Amino acid sequence: MKLVVVNGSPRISGRTGIAARFIAKKYGATIIETGQIPLFTGEHEQDELSVVKQLRETIKKADGVILASPEYHNAMSGALKNALDFLGSEQFHHKPVALLAVAGGGKGGMNALANMRTVGRGVYANVIPRQLVLDPPSFDRENDTLQYDSEQQVDALLSELQFYMKLHQKIAEESH
């Protein structure tokens, strides 16, 4: 099954990227880097841009998607929201989606998760119940990976996402 993780951080060395790379390496996911996507204007000319076509095609072909974002000012990153503005129900209709927020510390991340969940409803995604916030201690920056306890939390998130991916696939097969 095809898994895609959308890295909502435009930072090259950000913690959200570490989480995305961990998921890509362990689960064979494709990473979409939102920092490469132009600012959404709503102009039809943007539909012809190769980066936009590839974004739409990658999400549409995915069996499951993980939206990963740092929390900026109590919301998902502008880069992730911008990428999602290029997408809609054609790419996400009933598609299982997991949410992962990377917080700066304390109890951060919950608002970004709520924000992503709201936009997920707007594109008709099946945003799964389990979600995850990773705080700074969750990361092993020196080795570009996660701490063991955080790996276990990501594994639990991915296990639930895979459950919904299999369920979605079974329902799709039975309806044909």
Secondary structure as UniProt FT lines:
FT   STRAND          3..7
FT   TURN            12..13
FT   HELIX           15..27
FT   STRAND          30..33
FT   HELIX           34..36
FT   HELIX           44..48
FT   HELIX           50..61
FT   STRAND          64..70
FT   TURN            73..74
FT   HELIX           78..85
FT   HELIX           89..92
FT   TURN            93..94
FT   STRAND          96..102
FT   TURN            106..109
FT   HELIX           110..122
FT   TURN            123..124
FT   STRAND          126..134
FT   HELIX           136..138
FT   STRAND          139..140
FT   HELIX           141..143
FT   STRAND          145..146
FT   HELIX           148..174
//
